[in-house]
Amino acid sequence: MSKEKTVEKQNKNFLSGLFRQQIFIPIAALIILAVFNLIADPSFFKITLGYNSAGDPVLSGYLMTILDYGSELAILAIGMTLVTAASGGQDISVGAAIAIAGSVILRVLCGTNSRPDTLQAPIIVAFLIACVVAMLFGAFNGVLVAYFKIQPMVATLILYTAGRSIAAWINNNELPIVSDPTFSYFGGFIPGIPIPTPFFIAAVCVLVIFLVLKFTTLGLYTQSVGINENSSKLNGLNPTFIKFLTFVILGLCVAVAALIKVSRLSSINYSVIAKDIEMDAILAVALGGNSLSGGKFNMAASILGAYVIQFLTTTLYKFDVQSDALPAYKAVVVILLVVLSTPKVREWLSAVGKKLKQSKTVKEVG
């Protein structure tokens, strides 16, 4: 075999292997969005160094917005990926759960006075209490799904419907405001560091989950339950507990996202906070090439998918798409991803690829 044919074969094998990689989907979507913005308006990629109201240096630009708001979505994508893989369904209550956890944080910090001059408790204490509350609500969803065998979307519909009312009730329908400037650091900038704090929080969460997946059997057990629950039970696993655990982990992710959300404004709007964020989290999982019916997952692809979703959202906003119309655009993306991920479509694409390869071989021989 000549050297040219050997190189050509290696290139074909490389491309073929690349297309089979699960992370190829979000990378391809990222490249398409980047090229589109580069052609439409190269200034999209401009980053400028300025100063905020406190006189601290901050980086601004569309890319920083993606990094900022995509980070909280990446945190949610971690928990949503595990829930999807284990249960074969999605939690649609994360937005309402964020409202509850955020309301708890503000309640602890403000106490009985909705406009306190000083914090009534340390921020870490408020955050830990919010973690416990969010994990309890996650456990509630987990019990309905794992023990009572209710479909995840139906089970989480309860909290989706009642969650924001619960959040308002926690603070007696008042809108508490935290005046302490240190609280705003979690959703803004740490003085002297021009990169948004949510990015660092997300980086810590990503590091933790990758260490957990690497040094524990959580990932293996989650995939086993999602692929075949009965077989995993015969192999000594407890599918019920594993499903329950994934919802609790998602609850913890919700608490972290809630801290970022309420820190941005040092207050809360119960009906607007994290509105429709559950759709973005689910779309991030789907864009990562993960099957929405459960089973094998790729956490890195889901996290990258979260930033791609924010890239898409920021692009749509840049071109003056109304916020009310955003879900429609994202719904189209969801439909395309779900259709492309179905076995029937994948078999058809594989068959088309084989036919093209055979016809090319015939022409080369002829």
C-alpha positions as a Markdown table, in Angstrom:
| # | Residue | x | y | z |
|---|---|---|---|---|
| 1 | Met | 0.0 | 0.0 | 0.0 |
| 2 | Ser | 1.4 | 3.4 | -1.0 |
| 3 | Lys | 2.1 | 6.1 | 1.6 |
| 4 | Glu | -0.6 | 8.3 | 0.2 |
| 5 | Lys | -3.3 | 5.6 | 0.5 |
| 6 | Thr | -2.1 | 4.9 | 4.1 |
| 7 | Val | -2.4 | 8.5 | 5.0 |
| 8 | Glu | -5.8 | 8.7 | 3.4 |
| 9 | Lys | -7.0 | 5.6 | 5.2 |
| 10 | Gln | -5.8 | 7.1 | 8.5 |
| 11 | Asn | -7.6 | 10.3 | 7.9 |
| 12 | Lys | -10.8 | 8.5 | 7.1 |
| 13 | Asn | -10.5 | 6.4 | 10.3 |
| 14 | Phe | -9.8 | 9.6 | 12.3 |
| 15 | Leu | -12.9 | 11.4 | 10.8 |
| 16 | Ser | -15.0 | 8.3 | 11.3 |
| 17 | Gly | -13.9 | 8.0 | 14.9 |
| 18 | Leu | -14.5 | 11.7 | 15.5 |
| 19 | Phe | -18.1 | 11.5 | 14.1 |
| 20 | Arg | -18.8 | 8.6 | 16.5 |
| 21 | Gln | -17.6 | 10.6 | 19.5 |
| 22 | Gln | -20.5 | 11.8 | 21.6 |
| 23 | Ile | -18.9 | 15.2 | 22.3 |
| 24 | Phe | -18.8 | 15.8 | 18.5 |
| 25 | Ile | -22.4 | 17.1 | 18.6 |
| 26 | Pro | -21.9 | 20.1 | 21.0 |
| 27 | Ile | -18.5 | 20.8 | 19.4 |
| 28 | Ala | -20.1 | 20.9 | 15.9 |
| 29 | Ala | -22.9 | 23.2 | 17.2 |
| 30 | Leu | -20.4 | 25.5 | 18.9 |
| 31 | Ile | -18.4 | 25.8 | 15.6 |
| 32 | Ile | -21.6 | 26.5 | 13.6 |
| 33 | Leu | -22.6 | 29.3 | 16.0 |
| 34 | Ala | -19.1 | 30.7 | 16.1 |
| 35 | Val | -18.9 | 30.8 | 12.3 |
| 36 | Phe | -22.4 | 32.3 | 12.0 |
| 37 | Asn | -21.5 | 35.2 | 14.4 |
| 38 | Leu | -18.1 | 35.7 | 12.8 |
| 39 | Ile | -19.8 | 36.3 | 9.5 |
| 40 | Ala | -22.8 | 38.2 | 10.7 |
| 41 | Asp | -20.9 | 40.5 | 13.1 |
| 42 | Pro | -17.2 | 39.9 | 14.1 |
| 43 | Ser | -17.7 | 42.3 | 17.0 |
| 44 | Phe | -19.6 | 39.5 | 18.8 |
| 45 | Phe | -16.2 | 38.2 | 19.9 |
| 46 | Lys | -14.9 | 41.5 | 21.2 |
| 47 | Ile | -13.9 | 41.6 | 24.9 |
| 48 | Thr | -13.3 | 44.9 | 26.7 |
| 49 | Leu | -11.8 | 45.7 | 30.1 |
| 50 | Gly | -13.8 | 48.3 | 32.0 |
| 51 | Tyr | -14.8 | 49.1 | 35.6 |
| 52 | Asn | -18.0 | 48.5 | 37.6 |
| 53 | Ser | -19.7 | 50.9 | 39.9 |
| 54 | Ala | -17.3 | 49.9 | 42.7 |
| 55 | Gly | -14.3 | 50.8 | 40.5 |
| 56 | Asp | -13.1 | 47.2 | 40.1 |
| 57 | Pro | -11.9 | 46.0 | 36.7 |
| 58 | Val | -14.3 | 43.7 | 34.9 |
| 59 | Leu | -14.3 | 42.1 | 31.5 |
| 60 | Ser | -17.4 | 42.6 | 29.3 |
| 61 | Gly | -18.7 | 41.4 | 26.0 |
| 62 | Tyr | -20.9 | 38.7 | 24.6 |
| 63 | Leu | -18.4 | 36.0 | 25.3 |
| 64 | Met | -18.2 | 37.0 | 28.9 |
| 65 | Thr | -22.0 | 36.9 | 29.1 |
| 66 | Ile | -21.9 | 33.3 | 27.8 |
| 67 | Leu | -19.2 | 32.4 | 30.3 |
| 68 | Asp | -21.2 | 34.1 | 33.1 |
| 69 | Tyr | -24.8 | 32.8 | 32.5 |
| 70 | Gly | -23.7 | 29.5 | 30.9 |
| 71 | Ser | -21.9 | 28.6 | 34.1 |
| 72 | Glu | -25.1 | 28.3 | 36.2 |
| 73 | Leu | -26.6 | 26.3 | 33.4 |
| 74 | Ala | -23.6 | 24.0 | 33.4 |
| 75 | Ile | -24.1 | 23.3 | 37.1 |
| 76 | Leu | -27.7 | 22.3 | 36.5 |
| 77 | Ala | -26.6 | 20.2 | 33.6 |
| 78 | Ile | -24.5 | 18.0 | 35.9 |
| 79 | Gly | -27.4 | 17.0 | 38.0 |
| 80 | Met | -29.9 | 16.8 | 35.1 |
| 81 | Thr | -27.5 | 14.4 | 33.2 |
| 82 | Leu | -27.4 | 12.0 | 36.1 |
| 83 | Val | -31.2 | 12.1 | 36.6 |
| 84 | Thr | -31.8 | 11.5 | 32.9 |
| 85 | Ala | -29.3 | 8.7 | 32.7 |
| 86 | Ala | -30.7 | 6.8 | 35.7 |
| 87 | Ser | -34.4 | 7.5 | 35.4 |
| 88 | Gly | -34.9 | 7.9 | 31.7 |
| 89 | Gly | -36.8 | 11.1 | 32.3 |
| 90 | Gln | -36.2 | 14.7 | 33.2 |
| 91 | Asp | -36.9 | 17.0 | 36.2 |
| 92 | Ile | -39.0 | 19.9 | 35.1 |
| 93 | Ser | -39.1 | 21.5 | 38.5 |
| 94 | Val | -35.5 | 22.9 | 38.7 |
| 95 | Gly | -36.6 | 26.5 | 38.0 |
| 96 | Ala | -39.2 | 26.4 | 40.8 |
| 97 | Ala | -36.7 | 24.6 | 43.1 |
| 98 | Ile | -34.2 | 27.4 | 42.5 |
| 99 | Ala | -36.9 | 29.9 | 43.5 |
| 100 | Ile | -37.4 | 28.0 | 46.8 |
| 101 | Ala | -33.7 | 27.6 | 47.5 |
| 102 | Gly | -33.1 | 31.3 | 46.7 |
| 103 | Ser | -35.9 | 32.3 | 48.9 |
| 104 | Val | -34.5 | 30.3 | 51.8 |
| 105 | Ile | -31.1 | 31.9 | 51.4 |
| 106 | Leu | -32.6 | 35.4 | 51.6 |
| 107 | Arg | -34.9 | 34.4 | 54.5 |
| 108 | Val | -31.9 | 33.3 | 56.5 |
| 109 | Leu | -29.8 | 36.3 | 55.6 |
| 110 | Cys | -32.5 | 38.8 | 56.3 |
| 111 | Gly | -34.3 | 37.2 | 59.2 |
| 112 | Thr | -37.7 | 38.7 | 60.0 |
| 113 | Asn | -36.7 | 42.1 | 58.5 |
| 114 | Ser | -36.9 | 42.1 | 54.7 |
| 115 | Arg | -34.5 | 45.1 | 54.5 |
| 116 | Pro | -31.9 | 44.5 | 57.2 |
| 117 | Asp | -28.9 | 46.8 | 57.5 |
| 118 | Thr | -26.6 | 43.9 | 58.3 |
| 119 | Leu | -26.7 | 40.2 | 57.6 |
| 120 | Gln | -28.6 | 38.2 | 60.2 |
| 121 | Ala | -26.5 | 35.0 | 59.5 |
| 122 | Pro | -23.3 | 34.1 | 57.7 |
| 123 | Ile | -23.7 | 33.5 | 54.0 |
| 124 | Ile | -22.2 | 30.0 | 54.3 |
| 125 | Val | -24.9 | 29.1 | 56.9 |
| 126 | Ala | -27.7 | 30.4 | 54.6 |
| 127 | Phe | -26.2 | 28.5 | 51.7 |
| 128 | Leu | -25.9 | 25.2 | 53.6 |
| 129 | Ile | -29.5 | 25.5 | 54.8 |
| 130 | Ala | -30.6 | 26.1 | 51.2 |
| 131 | Cys | -28.6 | 23.0 | 50.2 |
| 132 | Val | -30.5 | 20.9 | 52.8 |
| 133 | Val | -33.9 | 22.3 | 51.7 |
| 134 | Ala | -33.1 | 21.8 | 47.9 |
| 135 | Met | -31.9 | 18.3 | 48.6 |
| 136 | Leu | -35.1 | 17.5 | 50.5 |
| 137 | Phe | -37.2 | 18.6 | 47.6 |
| 138 | Gly | -34.9 | 16.6 | 45.3 |
| 139 | Ala | -35.5 | 13.6 | 47.6 |
| 140 | Phe | -39.3 | 14.2 | 47.4 |
| 141 | Asn | -39.1 | 14.0 | 43.6 |
| 142 | Gly | -36.8 | 11.0 | 43.9 |
| 143 | Val | -39.2 | 9.1 | 46.2 |
| 144 | Leu | -42.0 | 9.6 | 43.7 |
| 145 | Val | -39.9 | 8.4 | 40.8 |
| 146 | Ala | -37.9 | 5.7 | 42.4 |
| 147 | Tyr | -40.2 | 4.2 | 44.9 |
| 148 | Phe | -43.7 | 5.0 | 43.5 |
| 149 | Lys | -42.6 | 4.4 | 39.9 |
| 150 | Ile | -44.1 | 7.7 | 38.7 |
| 151 | Gln | -42.8 | 9.1 | 35.4 |
| 152 | Pro | -40.2 | 11.8 | 36.2 |
| 153 | Met | -41.9 | 14.6 | 34.3 |
| 154 | Val | -45.3 | 13.8 | 36.0 |
| 155 | Ala | -43.7 | 13.5 | 39.4 |
| 156 | Thr | -41.8 | 16.8 | 39.1 |
| 157 | Leu | -44.8 | 18.5 | 37.8 |
| 158 | Ile | -46.0 | 18.8 | 41.4 |
| 159 | Leu | -43.1 | 21.0 | 42.5 |
| 160 | Tyr | -43.1 | 22.8 | 39.1 |
| 161 | Thr | -46.7 | 23.9 | 39.8 |
| 162 | Ala | -46.4 | 24.7 | 43.5 |
| 163 | Gly | -42.7 | 25.7 | 43.9 |
| 164 | Arg | -42.9 | 29.4 | 43.2 |
| 165 | Ser | -45.9 | 29.8 | 45.6 |
| 166 | Ile | -43.8 | 28.0 | 48.3 |
| 167 | Ala | -40.9 | 30.3 | 47.6 |
| 168 | Ala | -43.1 | 33.4 | 48.1 |
| 169 | Trp | -44.7 | 31.9 | 51.2 |
| 170 | Ile | -41.2 | 31.4 | 52.8 |
| 171 | Asn | -40.7 | 35.2 | 52.8 |
| 172 | Asn | -44.4 | 36.1 | 53.4 |
| 173 | Asn | -44.8 | 37.4 | 49.8 |
| 174 | Glu | -42.2 | 40.1 | 50.5 |
| 175 | Leu | -39.2 | 40.9 | 48.3 |
| 176 | Pro | -36.2 | 40.8 | 50.7 |
| 177 | Ile | -33.1 | 42.8 | 49.8 |
| 178 | Val | -29.6 | 42.1 | 51.0 |
| 179 | Ser | -27.6 | 45.3 | 51.4 |
| 180 | Asp | -24.2 | 43.7 | 52.2 |
| 181 | Pro | -22.0 | 44.0 | 49.1 |
| 182 | Thr | -20.1 | 40.8 | 49.8 |
| 183 | Phe | -23.2 | 38.8 | 48.9 |
| 184 | Ser | -23.2 | 40.1 | 45.4 |
| 185 | Tyr | -19.7 | 38.6 | 44.8 |
| 186 | Phe | -21.2 | 35.1 | 44.1 |
| 187 | Gly | -23.3 | 36.3 | 41.1 |
| 188 | Gly | -21.0 | 39.1 | 40.1 |
| 189 | Phe | -17.3 | 39.8 | 40.4 |
| 190 | Ile | -14.8 | 39.4 | 43.2 |
| 191 | Pro | -12.9 | 42.7 | 43.6 |
| 192 | Gly | -9.7 | 42.6 | 41.6 |
| 193 | Ile | -10.7 | 39.6 | 39.5 |
| 194 | Pro | -12.3 | 40.7 | 36.1 |
| 195 | Ile | -13.8 | 37.2 | 35.3 |
| 196 | Pro | -17.3 | 36.5 | 36.6 |
| 197 | Thr | -17.5 | 34.5 | 39.8 |
| 198 | Pro | -20.1 | 32.0 | 38.5 |
| 199 | Phe | -17.4 | 30.6 | 36.2 |
| 200 | Phe | -15.1 | 29.7 | 39.1 |
| 201 | Ile | -18.1 | 28.2 | 41.0 |
| 202 | Ala | -19.0 | 26.1 | 38.0 |
| 203 | Ala | -15.3 | 25.1 | 37.6 |
| 204 | Val | -15.3 | 23.8 | 41.2 |
| 205 | Cys | -18.5 | 21.9 | 40.6 |
| 206 | Val | -17.2 | 20.4 | 37.4 |
| 207 | Leu | -14.0 | 19.3 | 39.1 |
| 208 | Val | -15.9 | 17.7 | 42.0 |
| 209 | Ile | -18.2 | 15.7 | 39.7 |
| 210 | Phe | -15.3 | 14.5 | 37.6 |
| 211 | Leu | -13.4 | 13.4 | 40.7 |
| 212 | Val | -16.6 | 11.6 | 41.9 |
| 213 | Leu | -17.1 | 9.9 | 38.6 |
| 214 | Lys | -13.5 | 8.9 | 38.4 |
| 215 | Phe | -12.9 | 7.6 | 41.9 |
| 216 | Thr | -16.4 | 6.2 | 42.7 |
| 217 | Thr | -18.8 | 3.8 | 40.9 |
| 218 | Leu | -21.6 | 6.4 | 40.7 |
| 219 | Gly | -21.3 | 6.8 | 36.9 |
| 220 | Leu | -21.1 | 3.1 | 36.3 |
| 221 | Tyr | -24.1 | 2.3 | 38.5 |
| 222 | Thr | -26.2 | 5.2 | 37.0 |
| 223 | Gln | -25.6 | 4.0 | 33.5 |
| 224 | Ser | -26.3 | 0.4 | 34.4 |
| 225 | Val | -29.6 | 1.3 | 36.0 |
| 226 | Gly | -30.6 | 3.5 | 33.0 |
| 227 | Ile | -29.6 | 0.8 | 30.4 |
| 228 | Asn | -31.4 | -2.1 | 32.1 |
| 229 | Glu | -32.9 | -1.8 | 35.5 |
| 230 | Asn | -33.7 | -5.5 | 35.9 |
| 231 | Ser | -30.2 | -6.6 | 34.9 |
| 232 | Ser | -28.6 | -4.1 | 37.3 |
| 233 | Lys | -30.7 | -5.5 | 40.1 |
| 234 | Leu | -29.6 | -9.1 | 39.3 |
| 235 | Asn | -26.0 | -7.8 | 39.5 |
| 236 | Gly | -26.5 | -6.7 | 43.1 |
| 237 | Leu | -27.3 | -3.0 | 42.5 |
| 238 | Asn | -30.2 | -1.1 | 44.1 |
| 239 | Pro | -31.8 | 0.8 | 41.2 |
| 240 | Thr | -34.3 | 2.4 | 43.5 |
| 241 | Phe | -31.7 | 4.0 | 45.7 |
| 242 | Ile | -29.5 | 5.1 | 42.7 |
| 243 | Lys | -32.4 | 6.9 | 41.0 |
| 244 | Phe | -33.3 | 8.5 | 44.4 |
| 245 | Leu | -29.6 | 9.6 | 44.8 |
| 246 | Thr | -29.5 | 11.3 | 41.4 |
| 247 | Phe | -32.4 | 13.5 | 42.3 |
| 248 | Val | -30.8 | 14.4 | 45.6 |
| 249 | Ile | -27.6 | 15.4 | 43.7 |
| 250 | Leu | -29.6 | 17.5 | 41.3 |
| 251 | Gly | -31.1 | 19.2 | 44.4 |
| 252 | Leu | -27.6 | 20.1 | 45.5 |
| 253 | Cys | -26.8 | 21.6 | 42.0 |
| 254 | Val | -30.1 | 23.6 | 42.3 |
| 255 | Ala | -28.9 | 25.1 | 45.6 |
| 256 | Val | -25.6 | 26.3 | 44.0 |
| 257 | Ala | -27.5 | 27.8 | 41.0 |
| 258 | Ala | -29.9 | 29.5 | 43.4 |
| 259 | Leu | -27.0 | 31.2 | 45.3 |
| 260 | Ile | -25.7 | 32.6 | 42.0 |
| 261 | Lys | -29.2 | 33.7 | 40.9 |
| 262 | Val | -30.2 | 35.6 | 44.1 |
| 263 | Ser | -26.7 | 37.0 | 44.4 |
| 264 | Arg | -27.0 | 38.7 | 41.1 |
| 265 | Leu | -29.7 | 41.1 | 42.3 |
| 266 | Ser | -29.3 | 40.6 | 46.1 |
| 267 | Ser | -33.1 | 40.0 | 45.9 |
| 268 | Ile | -35.6 | 37.7 | 44.2 |
| 269 | Asn | -38.6 | 37.8 | 41.9 |
| 270 | Tyr | -40.5 | 34.6 | 42.6 |
| 271 | Ser | -42.3 | 34.5 | 39.2 |
| 272 | Val | -39.3 | 35.3 | 37.0 |
| 273 | Ile | -36.2 | 33.8 | 38.7 |
| 274 | Ala | -34.9 | 30.9 | 36.7 |
| 275 | Lys | -37.9 | 30.9 | 34.4 |
| 276 | Asp | -37.7 | 28.2 | 31.7 |
| 277 | Ile | -34.2 | 27.2 | 32.9 |
| 278 | Glu | -35.3 | 23.6 | 33.1 |
| 279 | Met | -35.8 | 23.5 | 29.3 |
| 280 | Asp | -32.2 | 24.8 | 28.9 |
| 281 | Ala | -30.8 | 22.2 | 31.3 |
| 282 | Ile | -32.7 | 19.4 | 29.4 |
| 283 | Leu | -31.5 | 20.8 | 26.1 |
| 284 | Ala | -27.9 | 20.9 | 27.3 |
| 285 | Val | -28.2 | 17.1 | 28.1 |
| 286 | Ala | -29.7 | 16.4 | 24.7 |
| 287 | Leu | -27.1 | 18.6 | 22.9 |
| 288 | Gly | -24.4 | 16.6 | 24.7 |
| 289 | Gly | -25.5 | 13.6 | 22.7 |
| 290 | Asn | -27.0 | 11.9 | 25.7 |
| 291 | Ser | -30.1 | 9.8 | 25.2 |
| 292 | Leu | -33.1 | 11.4 | 26.9 |
| 293 | Ser | -34.5 | 7.8 | 27.5 |
| 294 | Gly | -31.6 | 7.1 | 29.9 |
| 295 | Gly | -28.5 | 4.9 | 29.9 |
| 296 | Lys | -25.0 | 5.9 | 28.8 |
| 297 | Phe | -24.0 | 9.5 | 29.3 |
| 298 | Asn | -21.1 | 11.9 | 28.7 |
| 299 | Met | -20.8 | 14.5 | 31.5 |
| 300 | Ala | -18.2 | 16.6 | 29.6 |
| 301 | Ala | -20.5 | 16.8 | 26.5 |
| 302 | Ser | -23.5 | 17.9 | 28.7 |
| 303 | Ile | -21.4 | 20.7 | 30.3 |
| 304 | Leu | -20.1 | 21.9 | 26.9 |
| 305 | Gly | -23.7 | 21.6 | 25.7 |
| 306 | Ala | -24.8 | 24.1 | 28.5 |
| 307 | Tyr | -22.4 | 26.7 | 27.2 |
| 308 | Val | -23.5 | 26.1 | 23.7 |
| 309 | Ile | -27.1 | 26.7 | 24.7 |
| 310 | Gln | -26.1 | 30.0 | 26.3 |
| 311 | Phe | -24.2 | 30.8 | 23.2 |
| 312 | Leu | -27.4 | 30.2 | 21.2 |
| 313 | Thr | -29.4 | 32.3 | 23.7 |
| 314 | Thr | -27.0 | 35.2 | 23.6 |
| 315 | Thr | -26.9 | 35.1 | 19.8 |
| 316 | Leu | -30.7 | 35.3 | 19.6 |
| 317 | Tyr | -30.7 | 38.2 | 22.0 |
| 318 | Lys | -28.1 | 40.0 | 20.0 |
| 319 | Phe | -30.3 | 39.8 | 16.9 |
| 320 | Asp | -33.2 | 41.3 | 18.9 |
| 321 | Val | -35.3 | 38.1 | 19.2 |
| 322 | Gln | -38.0 | 38.7 | 21.8 |
| 323 | Ser | -37.5 | 36.8 | 25.1 |
| 324 | Asp | -41.0 | 35.3 | 24.7 |
| 325 | Ala | -40.0 | 33.8 | 21.4 |
| 326 | Leu | -36.8 | 32.1 | 22.7 |
| 327 | Pro | -38.5 | 28.9 | 23.8 |
| 328 | Ala | -39.9 | 28.4 | 20.3 |
| 329 | Tyr | -36.4 | 28.5 | 18.8 |
| 330 | Lys | -35.0 | 26.2 | 21.4 |
| 331 | Ala | -38.0 | 23.8 | 21.0 |
| 332 | Val | -37.0 | 23.4 | 17.3 |
| 333 | Val | -33.5 | 22.5 | 18.4 |
| 334 | Val | -34.9 | 20.0 | 20.9 |
| 335 | Ile | -37.1 | 18.4 | 18.3 |
| 336 | Leu | -34.1 | 18.0 | 15.9 |
| 337 | Leu | -31.9 | 16.5 | 18.5 |
| 338 | Val | -34.5 | 14.1 | 19.8 |
| 339 | Val | -35.3 | 13.0 | 16.2 |
| 340 | Leu | -31.6 | 12.6 | 15.3 |
| 341 | Ser | -31.0 | 10.6 | 18.4 |
| 342 | Thr | -33.7 | 8.0 | 17.7 |
| 343 | Pro | -32.4 | 4.5 | 16.7 |
| 344 | Lys | -34.5 | 4.5 | 13.5 |
| 345 | Val | -32.9 | 7.8 | 12.2 |
| 346 | Arg | -29.4 | 6.6 | 13.2 |
| 347 | Glu | -29.9 | 3.3 | 11.4 |
| 348 | Trp | -31.0 | 5.2 | 8.3 |
| 349 | Leu | -28.0 | 7.6 | 8.4 |
| 350 | Ser | -25.7 | 4.6 | 8.9 |
| 351 | Ala | -27.3 | 2.8 | 5.9 |
| 352 | Val | -26.9 | 5.9 | 3.8 |
| 353 | Gly | -23.3 | 6.2 | 4.8 |
| 354 | Lys | -22.6 | 2.6 | 3.9 |
| 355 | Lys | -24.3 | 3.0 | 0.5 |
| 356 | Leu | -22.2 | 6.1 | -0.3 |
| 357 | Lys | -19.0 | 4.2 | 0.8 |
| 358 | Gln | -19.9 | 1.2 | -1.4 |
| 359 | Ser | -20.6 | 3.3 | -4.4 |
| 360 | Lys | -17.3 | 5.2 | -4.0 |
| 361 | Thr | -15.5 | 1.8 | -3.7 |
| 362 | Val | -17.2 | 0.6 | -6.9 |
| 363 | Lys | -16.1 | 3.7 | -8.8 |
| 364 | Glu | -12.5 | 3.4 | -7.6 |
| 365 | Val | -12.4 | -0.3 | -8.7 |
| 366 | Gly | -14.0 | 0.5 | -12.0 |
